[in-house]
């Protein structure tokens, strides 16, 4: 059954700051991720500097295929095997089959040709400088939507809007966490210097779908009974176990407890709140019918580079936008380096920050500088290429490439406009 999408987005979207759709269309029944193979992600990485022979200063680089396991856990297992800390370009979805690249940090790391972990395997591709986010071009997706409906017309509508750069480059659900959505609130607590509140959200806030032991562990944490709670969290809830264990040994040291969380996840909490502010601003731009498909005079902007998935350096609001086109408007990500340059997006961000009672200076966290964030810029439109789809026995398979830091679920949200994203596998 389909219904019109004239209704407001569901509450989970609102909690992510996503208050509007970029396209018109109907709601559809459909489900993602009935198996890990139904949601496939392949990193598009610049590997031109990789060489086959080991040389001084170069580190081993691995192509890692994982299913049902998050990137930090894979990185920890791989690091133990090669006896070196590792680098990766981005956190990848746990509930998917993912191909991504991981490198050692030390040139003294061991470099076996193949490695296998609990839910991953890796092949040595060569040697280079350590992998960084700068090498990531984007990601290629193949996603099967299981559905009895004909999604063709709405997929075509969405893909056409992508091609015309009319789909908003929202941060997707994964940035916020659908099981309770605590990431944004914990991030806000950190920005507000409420570190006890942040650890309370990490440890005590209920999550949808957790078993009885985890529910009881969170209740005990809420009562300050951390040592008892540690024994009830599962081995896969090692973040909670680490935080609770620290507080059981050092009551009141909430900054120290947060530092037991791996640094990529720790930063993700603050980034989640930044993403919320960004989404709110872009939602308002859509509601006000702001055309963000190309840059205009007075925008911060960047040139779209060959391939259509990356942009060049940031240009200021006073720099002339090229008349031949190909300039993408940028929206600021609020951080301590944020400045209101007077662009059409800055004015919306200023409104959002005022309503949230937050300032750019809030994102400098002197008590834990590693969680500070200077902010930056993000393209207003989603950048995509190589879009196609075909009907299959269980539904329809969509294939497309997106720029780095962009979310396939943003595309699928426009197609399905799900009323209950959690139940639809988002």
C-alpha positions in Angstrom: 0.0 0.0 0.0 1.2 3.5 -0.7 0.2 6.8 0.8 1.1 10.3 -0.1 4.2 11.8 1.7 2.5 15.1 2.4 2.6 14.3 6.1 5.5 15.5 8.3 8.5 13.2 8.4 8.5 10.6 11.2 9.6 11.5 14.7 13.0 9.7 14.2 13.7 12.0 11.3 12.8 15.0 13.5 15.3 13.8 16.1 18.0 13.8 13.5 17.1 17.4 12.4 15.7 16.1 9.1 12.4 18.0 8.7 11.7 17.8 5.0 12.0 15.7 1.8 13.8 16.9 -1.3 11.4 15.2 -3.7 7.7 14.6 -4.1 6.4 11.0 -4.0 4.5 8.4 -2.1 5.3 6.4 0.9 6.2 2.8 0.1 6.4 -0.5 1.8 10.0 -1.8 1.6 12.7 -3.2 3.7 16.5 -3.0 3.6 19.1 -5.3 5.1 17.3 -8.6 5.3 20.8 -10.0 4.9 24.2 -8.4 5.0 24.5 -9.1 1.3 21.5 -6.9 0.6 23.5 -3.8 1.6 26.9 -3.6 0.0 29.4 -0.8 0.3 32.7 -0.5 -1.6 35.2 2.3 -0.7 36.4 4.3 -3.7 40.0 5.0 -2.7 42.9 6.7 -4.4 45.6 4.0 -4.4 47.9 5.5 -7.0 50.8 5.7 -4.5 50.6 2.1 -3.4 53.7 0.0 -4.4 54.2 -3.7 -4.3 57.6 -3.8 -2.6 58.3 -2.8 0.9 60.4 0.4 1.3 61.5 2.6 4.2 58.7 4.7 5.6 56.0 2.8 3.9 53.3 0.7 5.7 51.2 -2.3 4.7 47.8 -1.5 3.2 44.9 -4.0 3.4 41.7 -4.4 1.5 39.3 -5.5 4.2 35.9 -7.2 3.6 33.6 -7.3 6.7 30.0 -8.3 7.5 28.1 -7.6 10.7 30.9 -5.9 12.5 31.8 -2.2 13.0 35.0 -0.7 11.8 36.6 0.0 15.2 36.3 -3.6 16.3 37.8 -4.8 13.0 40.6 -2.3 13.4 41.4 -3.6 16.9 41.6 -7.2 15.8 43.7 -6.4 12.7 46.0 -4.1 14.8 46.7 -7.0 17.2 47.6 -9.3 14.3 50.1 -7.0 12.5 51.5 -5.5 15.8 50.7 -1.9 14.9 47.9 0.6 15.4 46.0 1.1 12.2 44.4 3.9 10.1 41.1 3.8 8.2 39.4 6.4 6.1 35.9 6.2 7.6 33.5 4.4 10.0 31.5 1.9 7.9 28.0 0.4 8.6 28.0 -2.6 10.9 24.8 -4.1 9.3 26.3 -4.4 5.8 28.9 -6.2 3.7 31.7 -3.6 3.4 34.9 -3.4 1.5 37.3 -0.8 2.9 41.0 -0.1 3.2 43.0 -0.2 6.4 46.7 0.5 6.8 49.3 0.1 9.6 50.7 3.3 11.2 54.1 1.8 11.8 56.5 0.8 9.0 57.7 -2.0 11.3 54.3 -3.7 11.2 54.1 -7.3 10.0 52.6 -7.7 6.6 51.1 -11.2 6.0 49.4 -11.6 2.6 46.1 -12.6 4.1 44.4 -12.1 7.5 41.1 -13.4 8.9 39.2 -12.3 11.9 35.8 -13.1 13.5 33.7 -11.5 10.8 36.2 -10.1 8.3 39.1 -11.0 6.0 41.9 -8.9 4.6 44.2 -9.1 1.6 47.5 -7.1 1.4 47.3 -4.7 -1.6 50.8 -3.2 -1.1 52.7 -0.5 0.7 52.3 3.3 0.9 52.0 6.1 3.4 49.2 5.5 6.0 45.7 5.6 4.8 43.9 8.9 5.6 40.4 10.3 4.9 42.0 12.5 2.2 42.5 9.5 0.0 38.9 8.5 0.1 36.9 9.6 -3.0 33.6 8.2 -2.1 31.6 5.0 -1.8 29.9 2.6 -4.2 26.6 1.1 -3.1 24.5 -1.8 -4.1 21.3 -2.1 -2.1 18.4 -4.5 -2.4 15.0 -3.1 -1.3 12.7 -6.0 -0.6 9.2 -4.9 -1.6 6.1 -6.0 -3.4 5.6 -2.6 -5.0 6.8 -1.0 -8.2 9.3 1.6 -7.0 10.5 2.4 -10.5 8.8 5.8 -11.0 10.0 7.1 -7.6 13.5 5.8 -8.0 13.6 7.6 -11.4 12.4 10.8 -9.7 15.0 10.5 -7.0 17.8 9.7 -9.4 16.9 12.6 -11.6 16.9 15.0 -8.6 20.3 13.5 -7.6 21.6 14.2 -11.1 20.3 17.8 -10.9 21.8 18.2 -7.4 18.5 18.9 -5.8 18.7 16.2 -3.1 19.8 17.7 0.2 23.1 16.3 1.6 21.7 15.4 5.0 23.6 13.4 7.5 21.9 10.0 7.7 20.4 8.0 10.5 23.7 6.2 11.2 25.3 9.4 12.4 22.8 9.6 15.2 22.0 5.9 16.1 18.4 4.7 15.7 18.4 2.5 18.8 17.5 5.3 21.2 19.2 8.1 19.3 21.6 9.0 22.2 24.6 10.1 20.1 23.3 13.6 19.4 22.2 14.2 23.0 25.5 12.8 24.4 27.3 15.1 22.0 25.3 18.1 23.1 26.0 17.3 26.7 29.8 17.2 26.0 29.5 20.6 24.2 27.7 21.9 27.2 30.5 20.5 29.5 27.9 18.3 31.2 30.2 15.3 31.2 28.2 13.4 33.9 25.1 13.8 31.6 27.1 12.5 28.7 28.2 9.3 30.5 24.7 8.9 31.9 23.3 8.9 28.3 26.0 6.4 27.2 25.4 4.0 30.1 21.8 4.5 31.4 19.6 5.6 28.5 17.4 2.7 27.3 18.0 1.3 23.8 15.3 -0.2 21.7 15.6 -4.0 21.2 18.2 -4.7 23.9 17.9 -7.9 26.0 17.0 -8.1 29.6 20.6 -8.2 30.8 21.5 -4.9 29.1 18.3 -3.3 30.3 19.2 -4.3 33.9 22.8 -3.1 33.4 21.5 0.3 32.3 19.2 0.5 35.3 22.1 -0.3 37.7 24.3 2.4 36.0 21.4 4.8 36.6 21.7 4.0 40.3 25.5 4.3 40.3 26.1 0.6 40.7 28.7 0.4 38.0 30.6 -2.6 39.2 27.5 -4.8 39.1 26.5 -3.4 35.7 29.8 -4.3 34.1 29.1 -8.0 34.5 25.8 -7.7 32.7 26.8 -5.8 29.6 27.6 -8.2 26.8 31.2 -8.5 25.3 30.0 -6.6 22.3 29.0 -3.7 24.5 32.6 -3.1 25.4 32.2 0.7 25.2 29.7 0.6 28.0 31.8 -2.0 29.9 34.8 0.3 29.7 33.0 3.4 30.8 31.2 1.7 33.7 34.4 0.0 34.8 36.2 3.3 35.0 33.4 4.9 37.1 33.3 1.9 39.4 37.0 2.5 40.2 37.0 6.3 40.0 33.6 7.6 40.9 32.9 11.1 39.6 35.7 11.1 36.9 33.3 11.5 34.0 35.9 13.0 31.7 38.2 10.0 32.3 35.2 7.7 31.8 34.5 9.2 28.4 38.2 8.8 27.5 37.7 5.0 27.8 35.6 5.2 24.6 37.7 4.8 21.5 38.6 8.2 20.1 36.8 7.9 16.8 33.5 7.1 18.7 34.2 9.8 21.2 34.5 12.4 18.5 31.5 10.9 16.7 29.3 12.0 19.7 30.2 15.6 19.2 30.1 15.2 15.4 26.5 13.9 15.8 25.4 17.1 17.5 27.1 19.1 14.8 25.3 17.0 12.2 22.0 17.8 13.9 22.6 21.5 13.6 23.6 21.1 9.9 20.5 19.1 9.2 18.2 21.6 10.9 19.7 24.4 8.8 19.4 22.5 5.5 15.8 21.5 6.4 14.9 25.1 6.8 16.5 25.9 3.4 14.3 23.3 1.8 11.2 24.6 3.5 12.0 28.1 2.3 12.6 26.8 -1.2 16.2 27.8 -1.4 17.8 26.5 -4.6 21.1 24.8 -3.5 21.8 23.0 -6.8 24.5 25.5 -7.7 26.4 28.3 -6.0 25.3 31.9 -6.1 27.1 35.2 -5.4 27.5 35.5 -1.6 27.8 31.7 -1.0 30.8 29.9 0.3 31.5 27.5 -2.6 33.8 25.0 -4.2 34.3 23.6 -7.7 32.9 20.2 -8.6 35.9 18.1 -9.6 36.1 15.4 -12.4 34.0 12.4 -11.5 31.3 14.4 -9.8 31.9 13.1 -6.3 34.5 15.5 -4.9 34.9 19.3 -4.6 38.0 21.5 -4.6 39.1 24.1 -2.1 36.7 26.3 -0.2 36.1 29.8 -1.8 34.9 32.7 0.3 31.6 34.6 0.0 33.4 37.5 -1.7 35.0 35.4 -4.4 33.3 35.5 -7.7 31.3 32.4 -8.6 32.3 31.1 -12.1 29.7 31.8 -14.7 30.2 28.5 -16.6 28.7 26.6 -13.6 30.1 23.6 -11.7 30.3 25.5 -8.5 28.7 23.8 -5.4 27.3 25.8 -2.5 28.8 24.9 0.9 27.1 24.9 4.3 29.2 25.4 7.4 29.5 22.7 10.0 29.4 24.6 13.3 32.5 24.4 15.4 34.8 26.7 17.3 36.2 28.1 14.0 32.7 29.0 12.7 32.1 32.5 11.5 29.0 34.1 10.1 30.1 35.3 6.7 26.6 36.4 5.8 25.8 33.7 3.2 22.2 32.6 2.7 23.0 29.4 4.7 24.9 31.3 7.5 21.7 33.3 8.3 19.8 30.0 8.8 22.5 28.5 10.9 22.5 31.6 13.1 18.8 31.1 13.8 19.4 27.4 14.6 22.2 28.2 17.0 20.2 30.8 18.8 17.3 28.4 19.3 19.7 25.7 20.5 21.4 28.1 22.9 24.8 27.1 21.6 27.8 29.2 20.3 30.8 28.3 18.2 33.0 28.7 21.3 31.1 25.8 22.9 32.8 23.4 20.6 36.2 24.1 22.2 36.4 21.7 25.1 39.4 22.6 27.2 38.7 19.7 29.7 39.1 17.2 26.8 40.7 19.0 23.8 40.6 15.8 21.7 36.8 16.1 21.6 36.9 19.7 20.4 35.8 20.4 16.8 36.7 23.4 14.7 33.9 22.6 12.2 34.2 23.0 8.5 32.2 23.0 5.3 29.9 20.4 3.6 28.3 20.5 0.2 24.6 21.5 0.3 23.5 19.0 -2.4 24.2 15.3 -2.4 27.0 14.4 -4.9 26.3 11.2 -6.8 27.2 9.3 -10.0 26.6 6.1 -11.9 23.0 5.6 -10.8 21.0 2.5 -12.0 18.4 0.1 -10.8 16.8 -3.2 -11.8 14.0 -5.4 -10.6 14.9 -8.6 -8.9 12.9 -11.5 -7.5 12.6 -10.1 -4.0 12.3 -6.4 -5.0 14.6 -3.9 -6.7 18.4 -3.4 -6.5 19.8 0.1 -6.7 23.4 1.0 -7.5 25.0 4.4 -7.2 28.1 6.1 -6.0 28.2 8.9 -3.4 30.9 11.4 -2.3 32.7 10.7 1.0 30.7 11.4 4.1 27.4 11.0 2.3 24.7 8.5 3.2 23.0 5.9 1.0 20.1 6.0 3.4 19.4 9.6 2.5 18.8 8.4 -1.1 16.7 5.4 0.0 14.7 7.7 2.3 13.7 9.8 -0.7 12.5 6.7 -2.5 10.6 5.0 0.2 9.7 7.9 2.5 9.3 5.3 5.3 6.9 6.0 8.1 8.9 3.7 10.5 12.5 3.8 9.4 13.6 1.4 12.1 11.2 -1.3 11.0 12.2 -0.7 7.3 15.8 -1.6 8.1 17.2 1.9 7.9 
